[in-house]
Amino acid sequence: MRDPAGPPTADQLRRAAARYATGITVITTVAGPVDHAMTANSFTTVSLDPLLALVCVERESRFHDAVLAAGTWSASVLPEGQEETARWFATRGRALAGQFDGVPTRRGANGCLLLADGLAGFELRTTQVIGAGDHDVLIAEVTAIHDPDPAGRPLIYFASQFHALG
């Protein structure tokens, strides 16, 4: 590691954070009759007592307003081989109608979609929203857990690319 030459920049943060491997999730919510989704690598558990998790959502995204209005959301952990799904739900401006065509889903008890092929699934209810720069951190109570696939392996994001654990 080199010592910094001056104040940190957004590009430096992006490059340095890319050195940290994360899992990939698809976060969903339903606002009115419309299902919304986004890809996130910022999903993480927060507390075991009570059961809490969080996700960071860019304020300018259309997902932001939908998830705040709904108050509930789901997270599906993507398995290896689901790079196309991750890229699809990260695509800005994609049509909402038909966005889940070809992606097997099921509806959770909270009304939000879960990806049927996910390694694990979480249903959540937002309890706190914290502003953080250009994002909001949504802290949520975990209201249901869909047991993980014990044989599955996660899709990993590292160095700005998708990888398998292998």
N, C-alpha and C positions, 0 to 999 in steps of 0.2 A: 504494500500500500504506500502511496505517495502522500506527503503532507499537502493540504490544500494551499493553492496559490492566492486565494482571495475568497470573497463571499461565495457561497454555493449558488449555482444556477439551476433552473428547471431541467436543462439538458443533463447536467451532472447528476441530479437526483434520479432522473429516468435511467441513466446508464448504471448507476450504482445499485438502484433497486432491482434492475434486471438481473443482477447477480444473486438474487434471493429467489430460490425455487418456491413456487406456490402451486396449489391445486387449482382446478377450474370448476366453477359452478355456473349453472344457469339459474337466475333468479326470476321468479314469475309473480305477477299479481293480476288481479282482475278488478277493473274499475268500471262499474256499470256492466254492460254486456261485453266489454272488450278485454281480451287477455293481452297482457303486456309481458315482455321478457327482455332480459339483458344478460350478457356474459359478465362474470365477475371473478376476479382472483382475490378480492378483498374480503371475502366471507371468512369469518372465524368465530369460534366459540369464545365466550367471555367469562362465564361463571357456571359453576355446577350447583350453586345454591343461592339464588334460584337459577334455573336453567336459562341462560341468556346467550345470544349470538349477535353478531353485527355484520353489516355490509355497508360499504361506502358507495354513494350514488351521486354522480355528477348533477349539479343543480340544473344545468341547461338541457339535460336529456328529457325526452318525453316520458321516460319511465319514472323519473323523479316525481312529477306531479301525480301520476297515476298511483304510485305506491303510497304516497302521503295521503291521498284521498281515500284509498282502500283501507289502510291501517293493518292489512294482513299481507303476507307474502310467503313464498316457498323457495327453498334452495335445493337443487339437485346436483350432486357431485358427479362430474363427468368421468367416464372410464376412458382408458386408452382407446385410441381409434376414433374418438369423437371430435377430432379437430374441425371437421366441416360444420358440425353443430355449434361448436364454440365460436367459430368465425361468423356463422350466420346470425346468431343472436347478438354479436358485437357489431353488426353492420348498421350504421346510422341510416335513418330514413327508409328502411325497408317497410313494405306495406304491412299494416297490422292484420288485415284480412288474409287468411291463408298462411300466416307465418309459421304455424305449427304443422302444416301439411307435410307428410313424410317423416314427422318426428313423433314416435309413439309416446302418448301421454296418458295420464289418468288424473282425475280431479281429487284433491285432498279434501278433508273434512272442512278446511277453512275456505274452500271454493277455488283455490289457486291450483294451477296445473303443476304436476310433477312429471319429470321425464321418466318414462317407464324403464328405460335402460340405465338409469342412474345407479351409481354404486351405493348411494345412501340419499335419503331425502329428509328434509326438515320443513315443518310447517311453523310459521311464526306470526306473532302479533307485536307490532311496533309499540314500545313503551316510552321511548325517548328519542328525540332527534337533536343531534348536536351539529351546529354549523362548524365546518372546518375548511377554510379557504373556499375553493370552487366546488366542494362536495359537501354533502350532509352525511353524517354517520348515523345510521338507523340501528339503534339497539332494540332488540326484540326478545320477548319471552318465547321460548320453544314450546309449542303447544302439542306437537306430535313429531315422532321420529319414525321414519320408515327404515327398518333394519338394513344395515349394509350388506352388500354382496361379499361374503367372506373370501371368495376366490378372485374377485375383481381387482384390477390394478388401476390406479388413477391416472388421468391425463395431467401432465405437469407442464407448467409454463416457466421457462428459464431462458435468460439471454434473449428475450423478446421472441421466443419461438416455442412451439409445442414439442413435448418430448414424452417418451415412455420411460418408465422407471428402469427397465432392462439395463 
